[in-house]
Amino acid sequence: MGKHILVVDDDALMRRSLAFNLQQSGYRTNTAGNAEDALAMCQRHQPDLVLLDIGLPGMDGLDALRQIKDQFNTPVIFVTARRRELDEVLGLELGADDYVTKPFDLDVLLAHIKAVLRRSERPAQVPVVPAPLVVGDITIDPTAHTVNVAGTAVELTPREFDLLHTFALQPRSVISTDELLARVWGAEFVGQPQVVYVHIRWLREKLEADPNHPNRILTVRGVGYKLEPQET
């Protein structure tokens, strides 16, 4: 299976083009339109490499770089047109592994990606296995990709699992439909709320005693959804 690359750029056309070309080159990709969604995606599925723009809405690429390095120690290549800030980044040695300036030749970018991935490879060692996530009577094992509710195994599709995992990382916190789309499906799905509605329904049918009157995945009208822990 190809290496996993997260593309973070607020330019939708750039994201789609990069993701398509990387997939054609054998990589697995996810996309994010801002740093906050990118960090949330890293928390659930840590990528092998992040392609990061500097000029992002909200948290900028420089702050995102610091957090990615501090939390995940993931290789980062800056892909940006902002030469002055790029020079500043390199001067401050914030930890970017490489940079490519826009506009760029795809073959040049691919060569940079291969070089950074090669440099970042570490000697074989015992992997760190994340502990299962427990929220009330729900236990989620990200490594085994299993879910138990009140001691009973529940079969979820990969997308349902990712959706529940996203809720479980922030129990009792309301997450908007667009945030769920960006973090679970990727930036290209933002603006398609029906995708979330359908999967919430399916998830409730598998987790709730009465899907029509849910106690676990609650709707906060006009805002989004939240996971309410149920104690055993």
C-alpha positions as CSV (number, residue, x, y, z in Angstrom):
1,M,0.0,0.0,0.0
2,G,1.3,3.4,-0.9
3,K,2.5,6.0,1.5
4,H,-0.2,8.3,3.0
5,I,0.1,12.0,2.1
6,L,-2.1,14.8,3.6
7,V,-2.5,17.8,1.3
8,V,-3.4,21.0,3.1
9,D,-4.2,24.0,1.0
10,D,-7.2,26.5,0.9
11,D,-7.1,26.5,-2.9
12,A,-9.7,23.9,-3.9
13,L,-8.3,23.5,-7.4
14,M,-4.8,23.0,-6.1
15,R,-5.9,20.4,-3.6
16,R,-7.8,18.4,-6.2
17,S,-5.0,18.6,-8.7
18,L,-2.4,17.6,-6.2
19,A,-4.5,14.8,-4.8
20,F,-5.3,13.4,-8.2
21,N,-1.7,13.4,-9.4
22,L,-0.4,11.9,-6.2
23,Q,-2.9,9.1,-6.4
24,Q,-1.8,8.5,-10.0
25,S,1.7,8.2,-8.7
26,G,0.7,5.5,-6.2
27,Y,0.2,7.5,-3.0
28,R,-2.9,7.5,-0.7
29,T,-4.2,11.0,-0.1
30,N,-6.5,13.0,2.1
31,T,-7.1,16.8,1.8
32,A,-7.8,19.6,4.2
33,G,-8.7,23.2,3.5
34,N,-7.3,24.6,6.8
35,A,-4.8,23.7,9.5
36,E,-7.4,22.9,12.2
37,D,-9.0,20.1,10.1
38,A,-5.6,18.9,9.1
39,L,-4.5,18.5,12.7
40,A,-7.8,16.7,13.5
41,M,-7.2,14.3,10.6
42,C,-3.6,13.7,11.7
43,Q,-4.9,12.7,15.2
44,R,-7.1,10.0,13.7
45,H,-4.9,8.7,10.9
46,Q,-1.3,10.0,11.1
47,P,0.0,10.5,7.5
48,D,3.5,9.7,6.3
49,L,4.0,13.2,4.9
50,V,2.1,16.5,4.9
51,L,2.2,19.0,2.0
52,L,1.4,22.3,3.7
53,D,0.6,25.7,2.4
54,I,1.7,28.7,4.5
55,G,-1.2,31.1,3.8
56,L,-4.2,29.3,5.3
57,P,-7.4,30.7,6.8
58,G,-7.4,30.6,10.6
59,M,-4.3,29.0,11.9
60,D,-1.5,29.7,9.4
61,G,1.0,27.1,8.1
62,L,3.8,28.2,10.4
63,D,1.7,27.4,13.5
64,A,0.4,24.3,11.9
65,L,4.0,23.1,11.3
66,R,4.9,23.6,14.9
67,Q,1.9,21.5,16.1
68,I,2.4,18.8,13.5
69,K,6.0,18.4,14.6
70,D,5.3,18.6,18.3
71,Q,2.3,16.2,18.3
72,F,3.1,13.8,15.5
73,N,6.7,14.4,14.3
74,T,5.5,13.9,10.7
75,P,7.6,15.1,7.8
76,V,6.4,18.4,6.3
77,I,7.0,19.9,2.9
78,F,5.9,23.5,2.4
79,V,4.2,24.1,-0.9
80,T,3.9,27.9,-1.2
81,A,4.1,30.9,-3.5
82,R,5.1,33.2,-0.6
83,R,8.9,33.4,-1.1
84,R,9.5,36.1,1.5
85,E,7.8,34.1,4.3
86,L,9.4,30.9,3.0
87,D,12.8,32.4,3.5
88,E,11.8,33.5,7.0
89,V,10.7,30.0,7.7
90,L,13.9,28.5,6.6
91,G,15.8,31.1,8.6
92,L,13.9,30.4,11.8
93,E,14.5,26.6,11.2
94,L,11.0,25.8,12.4
95,G,11.4,22.2,11.3
96,A,10.1,22.0,7.7
97,D,11.7,19.1,6.0
98,D,11.7,20.7,2.5
99,Y,9.9,23.3,0.4
100,V,8.6,23.7,-3.1
101,T,7.5,27.0,-4.6
102,K,4.4,27.5,-6.7
103,P,4.1,27.2,-9.6
104,F,6.0,23.9,-9.6
105,D,6.6,21.0,-12.0
106,L,4.9,17.8,-10.8
107,D,8.1,15.7,-11.4
108,V,10.0,18.1,-9.2
109,L,7.5,17.8,-6.4
110,L,7.4,14.0,-6.7
111,A,11.2,14.0,-6.4
112,H,11.1,16.1,-3.3
113,I,8.4,13.8,-1.8
114,K,10.5,10.7,-2.5
115,A,13.6,12.3,-1.0
116,V,11.8,13.4,2.2
117,L,10.1,10.1,2.7
118,R,13.4,8.3,2.2
119,R,15.2,10.5,4.7
120,S,12.3,10.1,7.3
121,E,12.4,6.3,7.2
122,R,13.5,5.0,10.6
123,P,15.1,1.6,11.4
124,A,12.6,-1.1,12.1
125,Q,11.4,-1.0,15.7
126,V,8.5,-2.1,17.8
127,P,5.6,0.2,16.8
128,V,3.8,2.2,19.5
129,V,0.3,0.8,19.7
130,P,-2.3,3.4,20.7
131,A,-4.4,2.4,23.7
132,P,-8.1,1.8,23.1
133,L,-10.3,4.9,23.4
134,V,-13.0,4.5,26.1
135,V,-16.0,6.9,26.1
136,G,-18.7,5.8,28.6
137,D,-19.6,2.3,27.6
138,I,-18.1,2.5,24.1
139,T,-14.6,1.2,23.5
140,I,-12.8,2.0,20.3
141,D,-9.6,0.2,19.3
142,P,-8.0,2.2,16.4
143,T,-5.4,-0.4,15.8
144,A,-7.8,-3.4,15.5
145,H,-10.5,-1.2,14.0
146,T,-13.1,-2.6,16.5
147,V,-15.9,-1.1,18.5
148,N,-17.6,-2.5,21.6
149,V,-20.8,-1.0,23.0
150,A,-21.6,-2.2,26.6
151,G,-19.4,-5.2,26.0
152,T,-20.9,-6.2,22.7
153,A,-19.0,-6.0,19.4
154,V,-20.5,-3.8,16.8
155,E,-19.6,-4.1,13.1
156,L,-19.0,-0.7,11.4
157,T,-18.0,0.2,7.9
158,P,-14.6,2.1,7.6
159,R,-16.4,5.4,7.2
160,E,-18.8,4.8,10.1
161,F,-15.8,3.9,12.2
162,D,-14.0,7.1,11.3
163,L,-17.1,9.1,12.1
164,L,-17.5,7.6,15.5
165,H,-13.8,7.9,16.2
166,T,-14.0,11.6,15.3
167,F,-16.8,12.1,17.8
168,A,-15.0,10.0,20.5
169,L,-11.9,12.2,20.3
170,Q,-14.1,15.1,21.5
171,P,-16.9,13.6,23.6
172,R,-19.7,16.0,24.5
173,S,-18.3,18.6,22.1
174,V,-20.6,19.7,19.2
175,I,-19.0,19.2,15.8
176,S,-20.6,20.9,12.8
177,T,-21.6,19.1,9.7
178,D,-18.9,20.9,7.6
179,E,-16.2,20.0,10.2
180,L,-17.3,16.3,10.1
181,L,-17.1,16.4,6.3
182,A,-13.7,17.9,6.3
183,R,-12.2,15.6,9.0
184,V,-13.8,12.3,7.9
185,W,-14.3,12.6,4.2
186,G,-11.9,15.4,3.2
187,A,-12.1,19.0,2.1
188,E,-13.7,18.2,-1.2
189,F,-16.9,17.0,0.4
190,V,-17.6,20.2,2.3
191,G,-21.0,21.5,1.2
192,Q,-22.5,18.0,0.8
193,P,-24.3,17.6,4.2
194,Q,-26.5,14.8,3.0
195,V,-23.4,12.5,3.2
196,V,-23.2,13.2,7.0
197,Y,-27.0,12.8,7.5
198,V,-27.0,9.4,5.9
199,H,-24.0,8.1,7.9
200,I,-25.3,9.5,11.2
201,R,-28.5,7.6,10.5
202,W,-26.6,4.4,9.8
203,L,-24.4,4.8,12.9
204,R,-27.5,5.4,15.1
205,E,-29.1,2.2,13.8
206,K,-26.0,0.3,15.0
207,L,-25.4,2.1,18.3
208,E,-28.7,3.2,19.6
209,A,-31.4,1.2,21.4
210,D,-34.0,3.4,19.6
211,P,-32.4,5.1,16.6
212,N,-35.5,7.4,16.4
213,H,-34.8,8.7,19.9
214,P,-31.0,8.6,20.2
215,N,-29.2,8.9,23.5
216,R,-25.6,8.6,22.2
217,I,-25.2,10.7,19.0
218,L,-27.3,13.8,19.6
219,T,-28.4,16.5,17.1
220,V,-27.8,20.1,18.3
221,R,-30.1,21.9,15.9
222,G,-28.5,24.5,13.8
223,V,-25.0,23.6,15.1
224,G,-24.1,20.0,14.5
225,Y,-23.8,16.7,16.4
226,K,-22.1,15.4,19.6
227,L,-21.4,12.1,21.3
228,E,-22.9,11.9,24.7
229,P,-21.2,9.2,26.8
230,Q,-23.5,6.5,28.4
231,E,-22.2,5.0,31.6
232,T,-22.6,1.3,32.2
